[in-house]
Amino acid sequence: MRLHKEGKTFVNVTGVIFGIFLTCAWSFAHVWLWVCAAISFILFVFMFRFFRIPNRSFSPVKGALLSPCDGKIVIIKEVEETEYFKDRRLQVSVFMSINNVHINWVPVNGKVKYFRHHQGKYLVAWHPKSSEKNERTTFVVDVDNKGATEILFRQIAGYVARRIVTYVKEGELVMQNQQLGFIKFGSRMDLFLPPGTEICVKEGDCVKGTETVIAKL
């Protein structure tokens, strides 16, 4: 099991704290030291699970939009997208709880046509206004490099998540299964698709990054 680079510091620090408390508890045999050792061990395991890179079997799916992250489908509806398209789009939102790994993957082949990072608030990630009010990163992938099919993705920081990391850049060619970024702790990913797109999931479904087909383009 590999560990994501964004979490090595967290895991190392919690591991050291656990080691200190375990050594002290073993040496002095105080109950409160054993309790602290147990709590720090649980925190260490949580950090390791959160920042792990899961082993996934990946096969390219032509004409399909794969899930960009692990999580739960919380929104499927047609909305007005006001940042880039400025028209009606089909929004699909995936909520990532603290129990999910928070690696984000590129869900479709194409070229990054637009990229912007926005400072903002830290509303809970499932809040309807979090897509517009929270700290977020927006990027658009031109699927056919002709502008005919463009998909907008938005990484959204939640109440706990306070840092968004994005690896892709404007003008870059990207491919399915490529790591596009990481959001530290609870957060959300929004996808804005052309109206009439065939959606392959429903609200309440749990999805897996690089494996679950969200939609057919």
C-alpha positions in Angstrom: 0.0 0.0 0.0 1.5 3.3 -1.1 1.2 6.6 0.8 0.3 9.8 -1.1 3.0 12.5 -0.9 0.5 15.1 0.4 0.0 13.1 3.6 3.5 11.9 4.5 4.0 14.7 7.1 0.7 14.0 8.8 1.4 10.2 9.0 5.0 10.7 10.2 3.9 13.2 12.9 1.1 11.0 14.2 3.4 7.9 14.1 6.0 9.7 16.2 3.4 10.9 18.7 2.1 7.3 19.0 5.7 6.0 19.5 6.4 8.6 22.3 3.2 7.8 24.2 3.7 4.0 23.7 7.2 4.2 25.1 6.1 6.4 28.1 3.2 4.1 28.8 5.4 1.0 28.7 7.9 2.7 31.0 5.7 4.3 33.6 2.5 2.2 33.3 0.1 5.1 33.9 -3.5 4.6 32.7 -3.7 8.0 31.1 -0.5 7.3 29.1 -2.0 4.1 27.7 -5.2 6.0 26.8 -3.1 8.7 25.0 -1.2 5.9 23.2 -4.5 4.3 22.1 -5.9 7.6 20.8 -2.7 8.5 18.9 -2.6 5.0 17.3 -6.2 5.4 16.1 -5.2 8.8 14.7 -2.2 7.3 13.0 -4.3 4.6 11.4 -6.9 7.2 10.2 -4.2 9.3 8.6 -2.6 6.3 6.9 -6.0 5.2 5.5 -6.9 8.8 4.4 -3.7 9.4 2.5 -3.2 6.0 1.1 -3.1 5.4 -2.7 -5.6 2.6 -3.3 -4.7 -0.2 -5.7 -7.1 0.1 -8.6 -7.6 -1.9 -11.8 -7.9 0.6 -14.6 -9.0 0.1 -18.2 -9.6 3.1 -20.4 -13.3 3.6 -21.3 -13.7 5.4 -24.6 -16.6 7.9 -24.7 -17.2 7.6 -20.9 -16.7 10.0 -18.0 -15.2 8.1 -15.1 -15.6 9.2 -11.5 -12.8 11.6 -10.5 -12.9 10.6 -6.9 -14.3 8.2 -4.3 -17.5 9.3 -2.6 -21.2 9.6 -2.8 -23.4 11.2 -5.4 -25.3 14.0 -3.7 -26.6 16.1 -6.6 -27.8 15.4 -10.1 -29.7 18.4 -11.5 -29.7 21.0 -14.3 -28.3 24.4 -13.1 -27.0 27.7 -14.4 -23.2 27.5 -14.6 -22.0 31.1 -14.1 -18.2 31.0 -14.2 -17.3 29.6 -17.6 -20.2 28.4 -19.7 -22.7 30.9 -18.5 -25.6 28.7 -19.5 -27.6 25.7 -18.4 -25.5 22.6 -17.6 -26.1 19.2 -15.9 -24.4 19.2 -12.5 -23.3 16.0 -10.9 -21.7 16.3 -7.4 -19.6 13.7 -5.5 -19.2 14.3 -1.8 -16.1 12.9 -0.2 -16.3 12.2 3.5 -13.3 11.9 5.8 -13.5 8.1 5.4 -12.7 8.4 1.7 -9.3 8.7 0.1 -9.1 12.2 -1.3 -7.0 11.7 -4.4 -8.7 13.2 -7.5 -8.2 11.6 -10.9 -8.7 12.9 -14.4 -12.0 11.3 -15.6 -11.7 11.9 -19.3 -9.0 12.4 -22.0 -8.6 15.8 -23.4 -6.9 19.2 -23.1 -7.2 21.6 -20.2 -8.7 24.7 -21.7 -9.4 26.7 -18.6 -8.0 26.8 -15.0 -8.8 29.1 -12.1 -8.3 28.9 -8.3 -10.7 30.9 -6.2 -10.4 31.9 -2.5 -13.6 31.6 -0.5 -15.5 30.5 2.5 -15.6 27.0 4.2 -19.2 26.0 4.3 -19.9 22.3 4.7 -19.3 20.6 1.4 -22.9 19.4 0.9 -24.2 23.0 1.3 -26.0 24.1 -2.0 -23.9 27.3 -2.1 -20.5 25.7 -1.5 -19.9 25.3 -5.2 -20.1 29.1 -5.5 -18.9 30.4 -2.1 -16.2 28.0 -0.9 -12.5 28.0 -1.8 -12.4 26.0 -5.1 -10.5 25.2 -8.2 -12.2 25.1 -11.5 -10.9 23.6 -14.7 -12.4 22.7 -18.1 -11.3 19.8 -20.3 -11.9 20.0 -24.0 -12.6 16.4 -24.8 -12.2 16.5 -28.6 -9.8 19.5 -28.8 -12.3 21.2 -31.0 -14.5 22.9 -28.4 -17.5 20.7 -29.3 -17.5 18.8 -26.0 -16.2 20.6 -22.9 -16.5 19.3 -19.3 -16.1 21.5 -16.3 -14.7 20.1 -13.0 -14.6 21.9 -9.7 -12.7 20.9 -6.6 -14.4 22.3 -3.5 -13.0 22.7 0.0 -15.4 21.8 2.7 -15.7 22.8 6.4 -12.8 20.6 7.4 -10.9 20.7 4.1 -8.6 23.7 4.1 -6.3 23.0 1.2 -6.8 22.1 -2.4 -3.9 20.8 -4.4 -4.2 20.7 -8.2 -1.5 19.2 -10.5 -2.9 19.9 -14.0 -2.3 23.2 -15.8 -4.0 25.1 -18.5 -3.0 23.9 -22.0 -1.9 20.5 -20.7 -3.0 17.3 -22.4 -4.6 14.9 -19.8 -5.7 11.3 -19.8 -8.0 9.1 -17.7 -6.5 7.8 -14.5 -3.9 10.6 -14.3 -3.8 12.2 -10.8 -5.2 15.7 -11.1 -5.0 16.7 -7.4 -5.8 16.2 -3.8 -8.2 17.8 -1.3 -7.2 17.5 2.4 -10.1 16.2 4.5 -13.9 16.4 3.8 -14.7 18.0 0.4 -16.6 17.8 -2.9 -16.1 17.5 -6.6 -18.7 19.0 -9.0 -19.0 18.1 -12.7 -20.8 20.2 -15.2 -21.9 18.3 -18.3 -23.8 19.3 -21.5 -27.6 19.1 -21.2 -28.9 15.8 -22.4 -25.8 13.8 -21.3 -26.6 10.2 -20.4 -26.0 9.9 -16.7 -25.1 6.4 -15.5 -25.5 7.0 -11.7 -28.2 8.2 -9.4 -28.3 10.3 -6.2 -27.1 8.2 -3.2 -24.8 5.9 -5.2 -21.3 5.4 -3.9 -18.7 5.7 -6.6 -15.0 4.8 -6.9 -12.5 7.0 -8.7 -11.3 5.7 -12.1 -13.7 2.8 -12.0 -17.3 4.0 -11.8 -18.8 5.4 -15.1 -20.6 8.7 -14.2 -21.8 9.5 -17.7 -21.6 8.6 -21.4 -20.5 11.4 -23.7 
